[in-house]
Amino acid sequence: MVAIRLKWTVHRGDDGQYYVHETIGEQSAPVVSGPMTSEAAVHFVDVQEDEAQRRFELLRSEIAGRSSLADYERKGEA
């Protein structure tokens, strides 16, 4: 299985505002969100990270459930 790396980087612009650069994977171009205050940028990254973690846990649970069902079916118990 290929790993997907999510990365958020906060940059301060020449205008004094903050911008969040979000990349998905090693070779992707960043999606830039902003301008925003420093507090809003930190909050934005926290929310994005929490959502990514929630979706990962959901996917992991789904994969584990399918694996358990496949084991159950292989044993002829289904």
N, C-alpha and C positions, 0 to 999 in steps of 0.2 A: 504494500500500500504506500502510495506517495504521501509525504508529509506536506501540509500546507502551512506556511508561516505567515502570520499576520503581524504587521509592524506599524506602530503609530509613533510619529516623531513630531514634536512641537517646535516650531520655528517662530522667532520674532521678526516681523517685517520691518522695513524701513519706516513705515508709518506708526510704529510702536504697538501695533496690534499683533495678535498671535494667530498662527495658521497651523493646522494639523495636517500632516502628510501621512496618508494611510496607504500601505502597500500590501499586496497579497501575493506572496511568492517572491522568489529572488529576482526575477527578471522583469517584473511589472513596473509600469510607470505609476507614480503616486497619484492618488486622488486627493486634492487639496480642499480642505474645508476652512472657512474663515471669511473675513476677519472676525476675531473674538477677543475677549479679555483673557488674561492669563488664567483666571479662575474658571472661565467657561471652557477654555482649552483642556484643562486638567479634567474637568467634569466630562467633557465630550469623550476623552480617551478612556476614562473609567467606565462610562456607559457602553462604549464600543467593546471594551475588553470583557465586561460582564456578559454582554449579549453573545460574544464569540464563545465564551466559556460555557454558557447555557446551551448553545447550539451544539457544541462539541459533546457535552454530557448527554444530550438527547440522542445524538448520533451514536455515541458509544453504547448507550443503553439499548438502542434499536439493534445494533450489530450483535451485542451480547444475547439479546432475546432471540434473534434469528439463529445464532449459533446453538443456543440451548434447544430450540425447536428442532434443528437439524440433527443434533445428537439424539434427541428423543425419538425422532422418526427413524434414524438408523438402527436403533435398538429394537425396532419393531413394536414400539409401545404406542404408536399413534393409530 
